């Protein structure tokens, strides 16, 4: 009788595990959602849509963006201020290459991709490229950027 009671207690404890722990999404679903999010993010950056962009960054103090060895942006507001400082006439177009997505835990993802960005048009336009990485987390409102990194390629510089 005691063994039966012990089995029932153990099964109850196992069945009542932490219900707050999110279940991992299937990998193909994570990849599809993250690709859509990254595309929407790129378009929001190009359109300088600060309303959409604000919803795409973690706003709880964890956000950090690193560029070429230094933390450049400590908050979403820093990013939006930097974007607002660009000339309104200057178009910004970015293309991604070799997008790689890896699930991290039950609610996270890491993205890395090559990129090429063109700023402006005509003779005053300039380009740069390199690698980007993003750390994303899926919450109740969808995916958000926790942080990231960009580094530019030094190839071809004299």
C-alpha positions as CSV (number, residue, x, y, z in Angstrom):
1,X,0.0,0.0,0.0
2,X,2.8,2.4,0.8
3,X,4.5,1.7,-2.5
4,X,1.3,2.5,-4.3
5,X,0.9,5.7,-2.4
6,X,4.5,6.7,-3.2
7,X,4.0,6.0,-6.9
8,X,0.8,8.2,-6.9
9,X,2.7,11.0,-5.1
10,X,5.6,10.8,-7.6
11,X,3.3,10.8,-10.6
12,X,1.4,13.7,-9.2
13,X,4.6,15.7,-8.7
14,X,5.9,14.9,-12.1
15,X,2.5,15.8,-13.6
16,X,2.4,19.1,-11.7
17,X,5.7,20.3,-12.9
18,X,6.3,24.0,-13.3
19,X,3.5,25.0,-15.6
20,X,5.1,28.4,-16.1
21,X,8.0,26.8,-18.1
22,X,7.3,27.5,-21.8
23,X,7.4,24.6,-24.3
24,X,10.0,24.9,-27.1
25,X,8.5,25.7,-30.5
26,X,9.3,23.3,-33.3
27,X,12.5,24.3,-35.0
28,X,10.9,24.9,-38.4
29,X,8.3,27.2,-36.8
30,X,11.0,29.2,-35.0
31,X,12.9,29.6,-38.3
32,X,9.8,30.7,-40.2
33,X,8.8,33.2,-37.4
34,X,12.3,34.6,-37.0
35,X,12.8,35.0,-40.8
36,X,9.5,37.0,-40.9
37,X,10.5,39.1,-37.9
38,X,13.9,39.9,-39.4
39,X,12.3,40.9,-42.7
40,X,9.8,43.1,-40.9
41,X,12.6,44.6,-38.8
42,X,14.7,45.4,-41.9
43,X,11.7,47.0,-43.6
44,X,10.9,49.1,-40.5
45,X,14.5,50.3,-40.4
46,X,14.5,51.2,-44.0
47,X,11.2,53.1,-43.6
48,X,12.4,54.6,-40.3
49,X,9.2,53.5,-38.7
50,X,10.0,54.3,-35.1
51,X,6.6,53.1,-33.9
52,X,7.1,49.6,-35.3
53,X,10.8,49.6,-34.3
54,X,10.0,50.4,-30.6
55,X,7.9,47.2,-30.4
56,X,10.8,45.1,-31.8
57,X,13.3,45.9,-29.0
58,X,13.3,44.5,-25.5
59,X,12.3,47.5,-23.3
60,X,13.1,46.0,-19.9
61,X,16.7,47.2,-19.6
62,X,18.4,44.1,-21.2
63,X,18.9,45.6,-24.6
64,X,22.4,46.2,-25.9
65,X,23.8,46.7,-29.4
66,X,27.6,46.3,-30.1
67,X,29.3,47.7,-33.2
68,X,33.0,47.1,-34.0
69,X,34.0,46.4,-30.5
70,X,32.0,48.9,-28.5
71,X,28.5,49.1,-27.0
72,X,26.9,51.7,-29.3
73,X,23.3,51.6,-28.1
74,X,22.3,50.8,-24.5
75,X,18.5,51.1,-25.1
76,X,15.9,51.2,-27.9
77,X,15.8,55.0,-27.4
78,X,19.5,55.2,-28.3
79,X,18.9,53.3,-31.5
80,X,15.8,55.4,-32.5
81,X,17.8,58.7,-31.7
82,X,20.6,57.5,-34.0
83,X,18.2,56.6,-36.8
84,X,16.4,60.0,-36.4
85,X,19.8,61.8,-36.8
86,X,20.2,60.5,-40.4
87,X,19.2,62.9,-43.1
88,X,15.6,62.4,-44.0
89,X,16.6,62.4,-47.7
90,X,19.1,59.6,-47.4
91,X,17.6,56.3,-48.3
92,X,18.9,53.2,-46.5
93,X,18.7,49.8,-48.1
94,X,20.0,46.6,-46.6
95,X,20.3,43.1,-48.0
96,X,21.0,40.0,-46.0
97,X,23.1,37.0,-47.1
98,X,23.4,33.6,-45.5
99,X,20.8,34.0,-42.8
100,X,21.5,31.4,-40.1
101,X,19.0,30.8,-37.3
102,X,19.5,28.7,-34.1
103,X,17.0,28.2,-31.4
104,X,18.2,29.1,-27.9
105,X,16.3,27.5,-25.1
106,X,12.5,27.4,-25.2
107,X,11.9,31.0,-26.1
108,X,15.1,32.4,-27.7
109,X,16.9,32.5,-31.0
110,X,20.2,33.6,-32.3
111,X,20.5,34.9,-35.8
112,X,23.6,35.7,-37.9
113,X,23.8,37.0,-41.4
114,X,26.1,38.7,-43.8
115,X,24.8,42.2,-44.8
116,X,25.3,44.9,-47.3
117,X,23.9,48.4,-46.7
118,X,23.7,51.3,-49.1
119,X,23.0,54.8,-47.8
120,X,21.8,57.4,-50.2
121,X,21.6,57.4,-54.0
122,X,23.8,58.7,-56.8
123,X,27.3,60.0,-56.5
124,X,27.1,60.8,-52.8
125,X,25.9,57.2,-51.9
126,X,28.1,54.9,-50.0
127,X,28.0,51.2,-49.0
128,X,29.3,49.1,-46.2
129,X,28.9,45.5,-45.2
130,X,29.9,42.8,-42.8
131,X,28.2,40.5,-40.3
132,X,25.2,41.0,-38.1
133,X,24.0,38.9,-35.2
134,X,20.8,39.2,-33.2
135,X,19.7,37.7,-29.9
136,X,15.9,37.3,-30.0
137,X,13.3,36.3,-27.4
138,X,9.7,35.4,-28.0
139,X,7.3,36.8,-25.5
140,X,3.5,37.3,-25.3
141,X,3.6,40.0,-28.0
142,X,6.0,38.1,-30.3
143,X,9.7,38.3,-31.0
144,X,11.9,41.1,-29.7
145,X,15.6,41.9,-30.1
146,X,17.4,41.6,-26.8
147,X,20.7,42.6,-28.3
148,X,23.0,42.3,-31.2
149,X,26.2,43.0,-32.9
150,X,27.4,44.3,-36.2
151,X,30.9,44.4,-37.6
152,X,32.1,45.7,-40.9
153,X,34.3,44.0,-43.3
154,X,37.9,45.4,-43.6
155,X,38.4,43.7,-47.0
156,X,39.4,46.0,-49.7
157,X,40.3,48.9,-47.4
158,X,43.6,50.6,-48.2
